Amino acid sequence: HNSKWEQFIVVHGHGLIQERNINTGETVEFEVSGDKIEAIYMIPGWTHNIINLSDTEDLVTVMTCNEIFDPGHPDTFFEKV
């Protein structure tokens, strides 16, 4: 994203959030769980994904962002983490 800020909050399950700075290549990872609720911020310039680490339960995530999606000017681009 160029302008969008997001928050990922896992409320059930166990997962891994990965982020990579598209300019420097720096990477960070956050192991997240519904047993320990916390918000992980996705900021502009960082590509990100979330992986379900459980073979037996769903990963339930609440996501919020600072702006409404504008189909005329989408701020979402695919980049591998």
mmCIF file of the N, C-alpha and C atoms, coordinates in Angstrom:
data_MODEL
# 
_entry.id   MODEL 
# 
loop_
_atom_site.group_PDB 
_atom_site.id 
_atom_site.type_symbol 
_atom_site.label_atom_id 
_atom_site.label_alt_id 
_atom_site.label_comp_id 
_atom_site.label_asym_id 
_atom_site.label_entity_id 
_atom_site.label_seq_id 
_atom_site.pdbx_PDB_ins_code 
_atom_site.Cartn_x 
_atom_site.Cartn_y 
_atom_site.Cartn_z 
_atom_site.occupancy 
_atom_site.B_iso_or_equiv 
_atom_site.pdbx_formal_charge 
_atom_site.auth_seq_id 
_atom_site.auth_comp_id 
_atom_site.auth_asym_id 
_atom_site.auth_atom_id 
_atom_site.pdbx_PDB_model_num 
ATOM 1   N N  . HIS A 1 1  ? 0.837   -1.187  0.000  1.00 0.00 ? 1  HIS A N  1 
ATOM 2   C CA . HIS A 1 1  ? 0.000   0.000   0.000  1.00 0.00 ? 1  HIS A CA 1 
ATOM 3   C C  . HIS A 1 1  ? 0.878   1.246   0.000  1.00 0.00 ? 1  HIS A C  1 
ATOM 4   N N  . ASN A 1 2  ? 0.390   2.274   -0.666 1.00 0.00 ? 2  ASN A N  1 
ATOM 5   C CA . ASN A 1 2  ? 1.104   3.548   -0.660 1.00 0.00 ? 2  ASN A CA 1 
ATOM 6   C C  . ASN A 1 2  ? 0.594   4.491   0.422  1.00 0.00 ? 2  ASN A C  1 
ATOM 7   N N  . SER A 1 3  ? -0.675  4.340   0.803  1.00 0.00 ? 3  SER A N  1 
ATOM 8   C CA . SER A 1 3  ? -1.240  5.245   1.806  1.00 0.00 ? 3  SER A CA 1 
ATOM 9   C C  . SER A 1 3  ? -2.038  4.516   2.880  1.00 0.00 ? 3  SER A C  1 
ATOM 10  N N  . LYS A 1 4  ? -2.438  3.291   2.638  1.00 0.00 ? 4  LYS A N  1 
ATOM 11  C CA . LYS A 1 4  ? -3.312  2.567   3.561  1.00 0.00 ? 4  LYS A CA 1 
ATOM 12  C C  . LYS A 1 4  ? -2.533  2.006   4.748  1.00 0.00 ? 4  LYS A C  1 
ATOM 13  N N  . TRP A 1 5  ? -3.075  2.219   5.937  1.00 0.00 ? 5  TRP A N  1 
ATOM 14  C CA . TRP A 1 5  ? -2.580  1.613   7.180  1.00 0.00 ? 5  TRP A CA 1 
ATOM 15  C C  . TRP A 1 5  ? -3.596  0.572   7.596  1.00 0.00 ? 5  TRP A C  1 
ATOM 16  N N  . GLU A 1 6  ? -3.141  -0.605  7.980  1.00 0.00 ? 6  GLU A N  1 
ATOM 17  C CA . GLU A 1 6  ? -4.044  -1.657  8.427  1.00 0.00 ? 6  GLU A CA 1 
ATOM 18  C C  . GLU A 1 6  ? -3.612  -2.170  9.794  1.00 0.00 ? 6  GLU A C  1 
ATOM 19  N N  . GLN A 1 7  ? -4.565  -2.784  10.487 1.00 0.00 ? 7  GLN A N  1 
ATOM 20  C CA . GLN A 1 7  ? -4.288  -3.514  11.724 1.00 0.00 ? 7  GLN A CA 1 
ATOM 21  C C  . GLN A 1 7  ? -4.841  -4.915  11.551 1.00 0.00 ? 7  GLN A C  1 
ATOM 22  N N  . PHE A 1 8  ? -4.038  -5.929  11.879 1.00 0.00 ? 8  PHE A N  1 
ATOM 23  C CA . PHE A 1 8  ? -4.502  -7.316  11.895 1.00 0.00 ? 8  PHE A CA 1 
ATOM 24  C C  . PHE A 1 8  ? -4.567  -7.742  13.358 1.00 0.00 ? 8  PHE A C  1 
ATOM 25  N N  . ILE A 1 9  ? -5.698  -8.298  13.766 1.00 0.00 ? 9  ILE A N  1 
ATOM 26  C CA . ILE A 1 9  ? -5.891  -8.754  15.141 1.00 0.00 ? 9  ILE A CA 1 
ATOM 27  C C  . ILE A 1 9  ? -6.434  -10.180 15.085 1.00 0.00 ? 9  ILE A C  1 
ATOM 28  N N  . VAL A 1 10 ? -5.634  -11.153 15.495 1.00 0.00 ? 10 VAL A N  1 
ATOM 29  C CA . VAL A 1 10 ? -6.086  -12.542 15.531 1.00 0.00 ? 10 VAL A CA 1 
ATOM 30  C C  . VAL A 1 10 ? -6.898  -12.735 16.800 1.00 0.00 ? 10 VAL A C  1 
ATOM 31  N N  . VAL A 1 11 ? -8.145  -13.192 16.626 1.00 0.00 ? 11 VAL A N  1 
ATOM 32  C CA . VAL A 1 11 ? -9.024  -13.392 17.776 1.00 0.00 ? 11 VAL A CA 1 
ATOM 33  C C  . VAL A 1 11 ? -9.254  -14.874 18.069 1.00 0.00 ? 11 VAL A C  1 
ATOM 34  N N  . HIS A 1 12 ? -8.835  -15.745 17.159 1.00 0.00 ? 12 HIS A N  1 
ATOM 35  C CA . HIS A 1 12 ? -8.944  -17.191 17.371 1.00 0.00 ? 12 HIS A CA 1 
ATOM 36  C C  . HIS A 1 12 ? -7.930  -17.896 16.480 1.00 0.00 ? 12 HIS A C  1 
ATOM 37  N N  . GLY A 1 13 ? -7.278  -18.875 17.034 1.00 0.00 ? 13 GLY A N  1 
ATOM 38  C CA . GLY A 1 13 ? -6.320  -19.648 16.262 1.00 0.00 ? 13 GLY A CA 1 
ATOM 39  C C  . GLY A 1 13 ? -4.896  -19.196 16.510 1.00 0.00 ? 13 GLY A C  1 
ATOM 40  N N  . HIS A 1 14 ? -4.011  -19.688 15.637 1.00 0.00 ? 14 HIS A N  1 
ATOM 41  C CA . HIS A 1 14 ? -2.572  -19.466 15.790 1.00 0.00 ? 14 HIS A CA 1 
ATOM 42  C C  . HIS A 1 14 ? -2.005  -19.197 14.403 1.00 0.00 ? 14 HIS A C  1 
ATOM 43  N N  . GLY A 1 15 ? -1.310  -18.084 14.248 1.00 0.00 ? 15 GLY A N  1 
ATOM 44  C CA . GLY A 1 15 ? -0.828  -17.723 12.921 1.00 0.00 ? 15 GLY A CA 1 
ATOM 45  C C  . GLY A 1 15 ? 0.509   -17.025 12.936 1.00 0.00 ? 15 GLY A C  1 
ATOM 46  N N  . LEU A 1 16 ? 1.001   -16.771 11.727 1.00 0.00 ? 16 LEU A N  1 
ATOM 47  C CA . LEU A 1 16 ? 2.262   -16.059 11.527 1.00 0.00 ? 16 LEU A CA 1 
ATOM 48  C C  . LEU A 1 16 ? 2.016   -14.923 10.553 1.00 0.00 ? 16 LEU A C  1 
ATOM 49  N N  . ILE A 1 17 ? 2.330   -13.705 10.976 1.00 0.00 ? 17 ILE A N  1 
ATOM 50  C CA . ILE A 1 17 ? 2.251   -12.537 10.104 1.00 0.00 ? 17 ILE A CA 1 
ATOM 51  C C  . ILE A 1 17 ? 3.668   -12.216 9.658  1.00 0.00 ? 17 ILE A C  1 
ATOM 52  N N  . GLN A 1 18 ? 3.841   -12.082 8.348  1.00 0.00 ? 18 GLN A N  1 
ATOM 53  C CA . GLN A 1 18 ? 5.145   -11.745 7.777  1.00 0.00 ? 18 GLN A CA 1 
ATOM 54  C C  . GLN A 1 18 ? 5.028   -10.407 7.054  1.00 0.00 ? 18 GLN A C  1 
ATOM 55  N N  . GLU A 1 19 ? 6.065   -9.593  7.181  1.00 0.00 ? 19 GLU A N  1 
ATOM 56  C CA . GLU A 1 19 ? 6.102   -8.302  6.494  1.00 0.00 ? 19 GLU A CA 1 
ATOM 57  C C  . GLU A 1 19 ? 7.478   -8.108  5.862  1.00 0.00 ? 19 GLU A C  1 
ATOM 58  N N  . ARG A 1 20 ? 7.506   -7.417  4.709  1.00 0.00 ? 20 ARG A N  1 
ATOM 59  C CA . ARG A 1 20 ? 8.773   -7.092  4.053  1.00 0.00 ? 20 ARG A CA 1 
ATOM 60  C C  . ARG A 1 20 ? 8.715   -5.668  3.532  1.00 0.00 ? 20 ARG A C  1 
ATOM 61  N N  . ASN A 1 21 ? 9.745   -4.881  3.854  1.00 0.00 ? 21 ASN A N  1 
ATOM 62  C CA . ASN A 1 21 ? 9.867   -3.526  3.340  1.00 0.00 ? 21 ASN A CA 1 
ATOM 63  C C  . ASN A 1 21 ? 10.243  -3.615  1.865  1.00 0.00 ? 21 ASN A C  1 
ATOM 64  N N  . ILE A 1 22 ? 9.402   -3.044  0.987  1.00 0.00 ? 22 ILE A N  1 
ATOM 65  C CA . ILE A 1 22 ? 9.648   -3.193  -0.447 1.00 0.00 ? 22 ILE A CA 1 
ATOM 66  C C  . ILE A 1 22 ? 10.831  -2.353  -0.940 1.00 0.00 ? 22 ILE A C  1 
ATOM 67  N N  . ASN A 1 23 ? 11.321  -1.429  -0.126 1.00 0.00 ? 23 ASN A N  1 
ATOM 68  C CA . ASN A 1 23 ? 12.476  -0.613  -0.524 1.00 0.00 ? 23 ASN A CA 1 
ATOM 69  C C  . ASN A 1 23 ? 13.800  -1.184  -0.021 1.00 0.00 ? 23 ASN A C  1 
ATOM 70  N N  . THR A 1 24 ? 13.807  -1.708  1.198  1.00 0.00 ? 24 THR A N  1 
ATOM 71  C CA . THR A 1 24 ? 15.068  -2.177  1.791  1.00 0.00 ? 24 THR A CA 1 
ATOM 72  C C  . THR A 1 24 ? 15.196  -3.695  1.825  1.00 0.00 ? 24 THR A C  1 
ATOM 73  N N  . GLY A 1 25 ? 14.074  -4.417  1.696  1.00 0.00 ? 25 GLY A N  1 
ATOM 74  C CA . GLY A 1 25 ? 14.107  -5.874  1.802  1.00 0.00 ? 25 GLY A CA 1 
ATOM 75  C C  . GLY A 1 25 ? 14.072  -6.386  3.234  1.00 0.00 ? 25 GLY A C  1 
ATOM 76  N N  . GLU A 1 26 ? 14.102  -5.485  4.215  1.00 0.00 ? 26 GLU A N  1 
ATOM 77  C CA . GLU A 1 26 ? 14.027  -5.900  5.622  1.00 0.00 ? 26 GLU A CA 1 
ATOM 78  C C  . GLU A 1 26 ? 12.748  -6.693  5.859  1.00 0.00 ? 26 GLU A C  1 
ATOM 79  N N  . THR A 1 27 ? 12.833  -7.786  6.623  1.00 0.00 ? 27 THR A N  1 
ATOM 80  C CA . THR A 1 27 ? 11.661  -8.586  6.944  1.00 0.00 ? 27 THR A CA 1 
ATOM 81  C C  . THR A 1 27 ? 11.469  -8.684  8.452  1.00 0.00 ? 27 THR A C  1 
ATOM 82  N N  . VAL A 1 28 ? 10.207  -8.822  8.854  1.00 0.00 ? 28 VAL A N  1 
ATOM 83  C CA . VAL A 1 28 ? 9.858   -9.065  10.253 1.00 0.00 ? 28 VAL A CA 1 
ATOM 84  C C  . VAL A 1 28 ? 8.742   -10.099 10.286 1.00 0.00 ? 28 VAL A C  1 
ATOM 85  N N  . GLU A 1 29 ? 8.675   -10.849 11.377 1.00 0.00 ? 29 GLU A N  1 
ATOM 86  C CA . GLU A 1 29 ? 7.624   -11.839 11.564 1.00 0.00 ? 29 GLU A CA 1 
ATOM 87  C C  . GLU A 1 29 ? 7.038   -11.703 12.959 1.00 0.00 ? 29 GLU A C  1 
ATOM 88  N N  . PHE A 1 30 ? 5.733   -11.960 13.061 1.00 0.00 ? 30 PHE A N  1 
ATOM 89  C CA . PHE A 1 30 ? 5.035   -11.910 14.334 1.00 0.00 ? 30 PHE A CA 1 
ATOM 90  C C  . PHE A 1 30 ? 4.213   -13.190 14.463 1.00 0.00 ? 30 PHE A C  1 
ATOM 91  N N  . GLU A 1 31 ? 4.485   -13.981 15.483 1.00 0.00 ? 31 GLU A N  1 
ATOM 92  C CA . GLU A 1 31 ? 3.639   -15.133 15.766 1.00 0.00 ? 31 GLU A CA 1 
ATOM 93  C C  . GLU A 1 31 ? 2.476   -14.628 16.602 1.00 0.00 ? 31 GLU A C  1 
ATOM 94  N N  . VAL A 1 32 ? 1.255   -14.904 16.150 1.00 0.00 ? 32 VAL A N  1 
ATOM 95  C CA . VAL A 1 32 ? 0.074   -14.327 16.774 1.00 0.00 ? 32 VAL A CA 1 
ATOM 96  C C  . VAL A 1 32 ? -0.902  -15.426 17.174 1.00 0.00 ? 32 VAL A C  1 
ATOM 97  N N  . SER A 1 33 ? -1.736  -15.117 18.163 1.00 0.00 ? 33 SER A N  1 
ATOM 98  C CA . SER A 1 33 ? -2.656  -16.120 18.683 1.00 0.00 ? 33 SER A CA 1 
ATOM 99  C C  . SER A 1 33 ? -3.874  -15.450 19.297 1.00 0.00 ? 33 SER A C  1 
ATOM 100 N N  . GLY A 1 34 ? -5.003  -16.131 19.185 1.00 0.00 ? 34 GLY A N  1 
ATOM 101 C CA . GLY A 1 34 ? -6.206  -15.658 19.854 1.00 0.00 ? 34 GLY A CA 1 
ATOM 102 C C  . GLY A 1 34 ? -6.090  -15.734 21.364 1.00 0.00 ? 34 GLY A C  1 
ATOM 103 N N  . ASP A 1 35 ? -5.092  -16.484 21.856 1.00 0.00 ? 35 ASP A N  1 
ATOM 104 C CA . ASP A 1 35 ? -4.863  -16.567 23.302 1.00 0.00 ? 35 ASP A CA 1 
ATOM 105 C C  . ASP A 1 35 ? -4.172  -15.325 23.846 1.00 0.00 ? 35 ASP A C  1 
ATOM 106 N N  . LYS A 1 36 ? -3.563  -14.530 22.960 1.00 0.00 ? 36 LYS A N  1 
ATOM 107 C CA . LYS A 1 36 ? -2.886  -13.296 23.363 1.00 0.00 ? 36 LYS A CA 1 
ATOM 108 C C  . LYS A 1 36 ? -3.228  -12.229 22.311 1.00 0.00 ? 36 LYS A C  1 
ATOM 109 N N  . ILE A 1 37 ? -4.338  -11.555 22.518 1.00 0.00 ? 37 ILE A N  1 
ATOM 110 C CA . ILE A 1 37 ? -4.838  -10.581 21.542 1.00 0.00 ? 37 ILE A CA 1 
ATOM 111 C C  . ILE A 1 37 ? -3.892  -9.391  21.455 1.00 0.00 ? 37 ILE A C  1 
ATOM 112 N N  . GLU A 1 38 ? -3.473  -9.063  20.233 1.00 0.00 ? 38 GLU A N  1 
ATOM 113 C CA . GLU A 1 38 ? -2.638  -7.882  19.998 1.00 0.00 ? 38 GLU A CA 1 
ATOM 114 C C  . GLU A 1 38 ? -2.852  -7.405  18.575 1.00 0.00 ? 38 GLU A C  1 
ATOM 115 N N  . ALA A 1 39 ? -2.621  -6.140  18.325 1.00 0.00 ? 39 ALA A N  1 
ATOM 116 C CA . ALA A 1 39 ? -2.764  -5.558  16.999 1.00 0.00 ? 39 ALA A CA 1 
ATOM 117 C C  . ALA A 1 39 ? -1.390  -5.465  16.345 1.00 0.00 ? 39 ALA A C  1 
ATOM 118 N N  . ILE A 1 40 ? -1.308  -5.960  15.112 1.00 0.00 ? 40 ILE A N  1 
ATOM 119 C CA . ILE A 1 40 ? -0.088  -5.844  14.324 1.00 0.00 ? 40 ILE A CA 1 
ATOM 120 C C  . ILE A 1 40 ? -0.386  -4.847  13.206 1.00 0.00 ? 40 ILE A C  1 
ATOM 121 N N  . TYR A 1 41 ? 0.429   -3.812  13.093 1.00 0.00 ? 41 TYR A N  1 
ATOM 122 C CA . TYR A 1 41 ? 0.204   -2.750  12.119 1.00 0.00 ? 41 TYR A CA 1 
ATOM 123 C C  . TYR A 1 41 ? 0.908   -3.052  10.808 1.00 0.00 ? 41 TYR A C  1 
ATOM 124 N N  . MET A 1 42 ? 0.190   -2.802  9.715  1.00 0.00 ? 42 MET A N  1 
ATOM 125 C CA . MET A 1 42 ? 0.730   -2.875  8.366  1.00 0.00 ? 42 MET A CA 1 
ATOM 126 C C  . MET A 1 42 ? 0.795   -1.431  7.875  1.00 0.00 ? 42 MET A C  1 
ATOM 127 N N  . ILE A 1 43 ? 1.996   -0.965  7.599  1.00 0.00 ? 43 ILE A N  1 
ATOM 128 C CA . ILE A 1 43 ? 2.148   0.434   7.205  1.00 0.00 ? 43 ILE A CA 1 
ATOM 129 C C  . ILE A 1 43 ? 2.544   0.521   5.730  1.00 0.00 ? 43 ILE A C  1 
ATOM 130 N N  . PRO A 1 44 ? 2.343   1.684   5.114  1.00 0.00 ? 44 PRO A N  1 
ATOM 131 C CA . PRO A 1 44 ? 2.696   1.839   3.706  1.00 0.00 ? 44 PRO A CA 1 
ATOM 132 C C  . PRO A 1 44 ? 4.158   1.467   3.453  1.00 0.00 ? 44 PRO A C  1 
ATOM 133 N N  . GLY A 1 45 ? 4.378   0.826   2.300  1.00 0.00 ? 45 GLY A N  1 
ATOM 134 C CA . GLY A 1 45 ? 5.732   0.448   1.915  1.00 0.00 ? 45 GLY A CA 1 
ATOM 135 C C  . GLY A 1 45 ? 6.140   -0.949  2.367  1.00 0.00 ? 45 GLY A C  1 
ATOM 136 N N  . TRP A 1 46 ? 5.273   -1.614  3.109  1.00 0.00 ? 46 TRP A N  1 
ATOM 137 C CA . TRP A 1 46 ? 5.552   -2.973  3.585  1.00 0.00 ? 46 TRP A CA 1 
ATOM 138 C C  . TRP A 1 46 ? 4.508   -3.920  3.006  1.00 0.00 ? 46 TRP A C  1 
ATOM 139 N N  . THR A 1 47 ? 4.965   -4.969  2.316  1.00 0.00 ? 47 THR A N  1 
ATOM 140 C CA . THR A 1 47 ? 4.049   -6.008  1.865  1.00 0.00 ? 47 THR A CA 1 
ATOM 141 C C  . THR A 1 47 ? 3.870   -7.000  3.009  1.00 0.00 ? 47 THR A C  1 
ATOM 142 N N  . HIS A 1 48 ? 2.746   -7.694  3.042  1.00 0.00 ? 48 HIS A N  1 
ATOM 143 C CA . HIS A 1 48 ? 2.482   -8.540  4.200  1.00 0.00 ? 48 HIS A CA 1 
ATOM 144 C C  . HIS A 1 48 ? 1.577   -9.711  3.845  1.00 0.00 ? 48 HIS A C  1 
ATOM 145 N N  . ASN A 1 49 ? 1.612   -10.716 4.697  1.00 0.00 ? 49 ASN A N  1 
ATOM 146 C CA . ASN A 1 49 ? 0.692   -11.839 4.593  1.00 0.00 ? 49 ASN A CA 1 
ATOM 147 C C  . ASN A 1 49 ? 0.497   -12.455 5.967  1.00 0.00 ? 49 ASN A C  1 
ATOM 148 N N  . ILE A 1 50 ? -0.486  -13.357 6.045  1.00 0.00 ? 50 ILE A N  1 
ATOM 149 C CA . ILE A 1 50 ? -0.749  -14.058 7.290  1.00 0.00 ? 50 ILE A CA 1 
ATOM 150 C C  . ILE A 1 50 ? -0.967  -15.531 6.949  1.00 0.00 ? 50 ILE A C  1 
ATOM 151 N N  . ILE A 1 51 ? -0.369  -16.402 7.755  1.00 0.00 ? 51 ILE A N  1 
ATOM 152 C CA . ILE A 1 51 ? -0.405  -17.845 7.529  1.00 0.00 ? 51 ILE A CA 1 
ATOM 153 C C  . ILE A 1 51 ? -1.033  -18.515 8.744  1.00 0.00 ? 51 ILE A C  1 
ATOM 154 N N  . ASN A 1 52 ? -1.987  -19.415 8.500  1.00 0.00 ? 52 ASN A N  1 
ATOM 155 C CA . ASN A 1 52 ? -2.573  -20.216 9.571  1.00 0.00 ? 52 ASN A CA 1 
ATOM 156 C C  . ASN A 1 52 ? -1.576  -21.314 9.924  1.00 0.00 ? 52 ASN A C  1 
ATOM 157 N N  . LEU A 1 53 ? -1.107  -21.356 11.160 1.00 0.00 ? 53 LEU A N  1 
ATOM 158 C CA . LEU A 1 53 ? -0.137  -22.361 11.597 1.00 0.00 ? 53 LEU A CA 1 
ATOM 159 C C  . LEU A 1 53 ? -0.790  -23.633 12.125 1.00 0.00 ? 53 LEU A C  1 
ATOM 160 N N  . SER A 1 54 ? -2.112  -23.681 12.176 1.00 0.00 ? 54 SER A N  1 
ATOM 161 C CA . SER A 1 54 ? -2.820  -24.846 12.701 1.00 0.00 ? 54 SER A CA 1 
ATOM 162 C C  . SER A 1 54 ? -3.343  -25.722 11.566 1.00 0.00 ? 54 SER A C  1 
ATOM 163 N N  . ASP A 1 55 ? -3.217  -27.023 11.732 1.00 0.00 ? 55 ASP A N  1 
ATOM 164 C CA . ASP A 1 55 ? -3.803  -27.965 10.782 1.00 0.00 ? 55 ASP A CA 1 
ATOM 165 C C  . ASP A 1 55 ? -5.240  -28.303 11.136 1.00 0.00 ? 55 ASP A C  1 
ATOM 166 N N  . THR A 1 56 ? -5.689  -27.921 12.325 1.00 0.00 ? 56 THR A N  1 
ATOM 167 C CA . THR A 1 56 ? -6.992  -28.379 12.804 1.00 0.00 ? 56 THR A CA 1 
ATOM 168 C C  . THR A 1 56 ? -7.985  -27.274 13.133 1.00 0.00 ? 56 THR A C  1 
ATOM 169 N N  . GLU A 1 57 ? -7.564  -26.016 13.222 1.00 0.00 ? 57 GLU A N  1 
ATOM 170 C CA . GLU A 1 57 ? -8.536  -24.971 13.552 1.00 0.00 ? 57 GLU A CA 1 
ATOM 171 C C  . GLU A 1 57 ? -8.398  -23.787 12.623 1.00 0.00 ? 57 GLU A C  1 
ATOM 172 N N  . ASP A 1 58 ? -9.493  -23.055 12.491 1.00 0.00 ? 58 ASP A N  1 
ATOM 173 C CA . ASP A 1 58 ? -9.515  -21.871 11.652 1.00 0.00 ? 58 ASP A CA 1 
ATOM 174 C C  . ASP A 1 58 ? -8.726  -20.738 12.310 1.00 0.00 ? 58 ASP A C  1 
ATOM 175 N N  . LEU A 1 59 ? -8.216  -19.857 11.486 1.00 0.00 ? 59 LEU A N  1 
ATOM 176 C CA . LEU A 1 59 ? -7.576  -18.627 11.943 1.00 0.00 ? 59 LEU A CA 1 
ATOM 177 C C  . LEU A 1 59 ? -8.576  -17.504 11.700 1.00 0.00 ? 59 LEU A C  1 
ATOM 178 N N  . VAL A 1 60 ? -9.031  -16.869 12.775 1.00 0.00 ? 60 VAL A N  1 
ATOM 179 C CA . VAL A 1 60 ? -10.021 -15.799 12.665 1.00 0.00 ? 60 VAL A CA 1 
ATOM 180 C C  . VAL A 1 60 ? -9.317  -14.484 12.958 1.00 0.00 ? 60 VAL A C  1 
ATOM 181 N N  . THR A 1 61 ? -9.387  -13.580 11.998 1.00 0.00 ? 61 THR A N  1 
ATOM 182 C CA . THR A 1 61 ? -8.661  -12.320 12.088 1.00 0.00 ? 61 THR A CA 1 
ATOM 183 C C  . THR A 1 61 ? -9.592  -11.144 11.847 1.00 0.00 ? 61 THR A C  1 
ATOM 184 N N  . VAL A 1 62 ? -9.498  -10.125 12.693 1.00 0.00 ? 62 VAL A N  1 
ATOM 185 C CA . VAL A 1 62 ? -10.196 -8.865  12.482 1.00 0.00 ? 62 VAL A CA 1 
ATOM 186 C C  . VAL A 1 62 ? -9.190  -7.914  11.844 1.00 0.00 ? 62 VAL A C  1 
ATOM 187 N N  . MET A 1 63 ? -9.596  -7.293  10.755 1.00 0.00 ? 63 MET A N  1 
ATOM 188 C CA . MET A 1 63 ? -8.702  -6.352  10.066 1.00 0.00 ? 63 MET A CA 1 
ATOM 189 C C  . MET A 1 63 ? -9.409  -5.010  9.932  1.00 0.00 ? 63 MET A C  1 
ATOM 190 N N  . THR A 1 64 ? -8.676  -3.958  10.218 1.00 0.00 ? 64 THR A N  1 
ATOM 191 C CA . THR A 1 64 ? -9.211  -2.617  10.053 1.00 0.00 ? 64 THR A CA 1 
ATOM 192 C C  . THR A 1 64 ? -8.220  -1.809  9.219  1.00 0.00 ? 64 THR A C  1 
ATOM 193 N N  . CYS A 1 65 ? -8.704  -0.741  8.603  1.00 0.00 ? 65 CYS A N  1 
ATOM 194 C CA . CYS A 1 65 ? -7.787  0.136   7.860  1.00 0.00 ? 65 CYS A CA 1 
ATOM 195 C C  . CYS A 1 65 ? -8.245  1.578   7.998  1.00 0.00 ? 65 CYS A C  1 
ATOM 196 N N  . ASN A 1 66 ? -7.372  2.483   7.608  1.00 0.00 ? 66 ASN A N  1 
ATOM 197 C CA . ASN A 1 66 ? -7.627  3.906   7.813  1.00 0.00 ? 66 ASN A CA 1 
ATOM 198 C C  . ASN A 1 66 ? -8.404  4.567   6.681  1.00 0.00 ? 66 ASN A C  1 
ATOM 199 N N  . GLU A 1 67 ? -8.698  3.820   5.599  1.00 0.00 ? 67 GLU A N  1 
ATOM 200 C CA . GLU A 1 67 ? -9.409  4.441   4.487  1.00 0.00 ? 67 GLU A CA 1 
ATOM 201 C C  . GLU A 1 67 ? -10.328 3.425   3.808  1.00 0.00 ? 67 GLU A C  1 
ATOM 202 N N  . ILE A 1 68 ? -11.371 3.914   3.207  1.00 0.00 ? 68 ILE A N  1 
ATOM 203 C CA . ILE A 1 68 ? -12.317 3.082   2.482  1.00 0.00 ? 68 ILE A CA 1 
ATOM 204 C C  . ILE A 1 68 ? -11.730 2.749   1.114  1.00 0.00 ? 68 ILE A C  1 
ATOM 205 N N  . PHE A 1 69 ? -11.947 1.510   0.658  1.00 0.00 ? 69 PHE A N  1 
ATOM 206 C CA . PHE A 1 69 ? -11.448 1.090   -0.644 1.00 0.00 ? 69 PHE A CA 1 
ATOM 207 C C  . PHE A 1 69 ? -12.067 1.934   -1.744 1.00 0.00 ? 69 PHE A C  1 
ATOM 208 N N  . ASP A 1 70 ? -11.229 2.462   -2.623 1.00 0.00 ? 70 ASP A N  1 
ATOM 209 C CA . ASP A 1 70 ? -11.670 3.257   -3.768 1.00 0.00 ? 70 ASP A CA 1 
ATOM 210 C C  . ASP A 1 70 ? -11.309 2.491   -5.032 1.00 0.00 ? 70 ASP A C  1 
ATOM 211 N N  . PRO A 1 71 ? -12.287 1.852   -5.704 1.00 0.00 ? 71 PRO A N  1 
ATOM 212 C CA . PRO A 1 71 ? -11.965 1.060   -6.888 1.00 0.00 ? 71 PRO A CA 1 
ATOM 213 C C  . PRO A 1 71 ? -11.349 1.879   -8.018 1.00 0.00 ? 71 PRO A C  1 
ATOM 214 N N  . GLY A 1 72 ? -11.568 3.188   -8.013 1.00 0.00 ? 72 GLY A N  1 
ATOM 215 C CA . GLY A 1 72 ? -10.960 4.052   -9.024 1.00 0.00 ? 72 GLY A CA 1 
ATOM 216 C C  . GLY A 1 72 ? -9.481  4.305   -8.771 1.00 0.00 ? 72 GLY A C  1 
ATOM 217 N N  . HIS A 1 73 ? -9.055  4.153   -7.531 1.00 0.00 ? 73 HIS A N  1 
ATOM 218 C CA . HIS A 1 73 ? -7.664  4.349   -7.139 1.00 0.00 ? 73 HIS A CA 1 
ATOM 219 C C  . HIS A 1 73 ? -7.277  3.278   -6.107 1.00 0.00 ? 73 HIS A C  1 
ATOM 220 N N  . PRO A 1 74 ? -7.234  2.017   -6.520 1.00 0.00 ? 74 PRO A N  1 
ATOM 221 C CA . PRO A 1 74 ? -6.910  0.961   -5.549 1.00 0.00 ? 74 PRO A CA 1 
ATOM 222 C C  . PRO A 1 74 ? -5.493  1.127   -5.021 1.00 0.00 ? 74 PRO A C  1 
ATOM 223 N N  . ASP A 1 75 ? -5.347  0.904   -3.745 1.00 0.00 ? 75 ASP A N  1 
ATOM 224 C CA . ASP A 1 75 ? -4.034  1.030   -3.093 1.00 0.00 ? 75 ASP A CA 1 
ATOM 225 C C  . ASP A 1 75 ? -3.551  -0.346  -2.637 1.00 0.00 ? 75 ASP A C  1 
ATOM 226 N N  . THR A 1 76 ? -3.861  -1.360  -3.434 1.00 0.00 ? 76 THR A N  1 
ATOM 227 C CA . THR A 1 76 ? -3.469  -2.710  -3.105 1.00 0.00 ? 76 THR A CA 1 
ATOM 228 C C  . THR A 1 76 ? -2.711  -3.296  -4.297 1.00 0.00 ? 76 THR A C  1 
ATOM 229 N N  . PHE A 1 77 ? -1.488  -3.750  -4.043 1.00 0.00 ? 77 PHE A N  1 
ATOM 230 C CA . PHE A 1 77 ? -0.640  -4.288  -5.098 1.00 0.00 ? 77 PHE A CA 1 
ATOM 231 C C  . PHE A 1 77 ? 0.003   -5.578  -4.589 1.00 0.00 ? 77 PHE A C  1 
ATOM 232 N N  . PHE A 1 78 ? 0.087   -6.594  -5.436 1.00 0.00 ? 78 PHE A N  1 
ATOM 233 C CA . PHE A 1 78 ? 0.692   -7.855  -5.013 1.00 0.00 ? 78 PHE A CA 1 
ATOM 234 C C  . PHE A 1 78 ? 2.210   -7.745  -5.033 1.00 0.00 ? 78 PHE A C  1 
ATOM 235 N N  . GLU A 1 79 ? 2.821   -8.105  -3.935 1.00 0.00 ? 79 GLU A N  1 
ATOM 236 C CA . GLU A 1 79 ? 4.271   -8.209  -3.788 1.00 0.00 ? 79 GLU A CA 1 
ATOM 237 C C  . GLU A 1 79 ? 4.527   -9.401  -2.893 1.00 0.00 ? 79 GLU A C  1 
ATOM 238 N N  . LYS A 1 80 ? 5.420   -10.301 -3.274 1.00 0.00 ? 80 LYS A N  1 
ATOM 239 C CA . LYS A 1 80 ? 5.752   -11.429 -2.404 1.00 0.00 ? 80 LYS A CA 1 
ATOM 240 C C  . LYS A 1 80 ? 6.460   -10.923 -1.149 1.00 0.00 ? 80 LYS A C  1 
ATOM 241 N N  . VAL A 1 81 ? 6.168   -11.568 -0.029 1.00 0.00 ? 81 VAL A N  1 
ATOM 242 C CA . VAL A 1 81 ? 6.867   -11.258 1.207  1.00 0.00 ? 81 VAL A CA 1 
ATOM 243 C C  . VAL A 1 81 ? 8.176   -12.002 1.164  1.00 0.00 ? 81 VAL A C  1 
# 
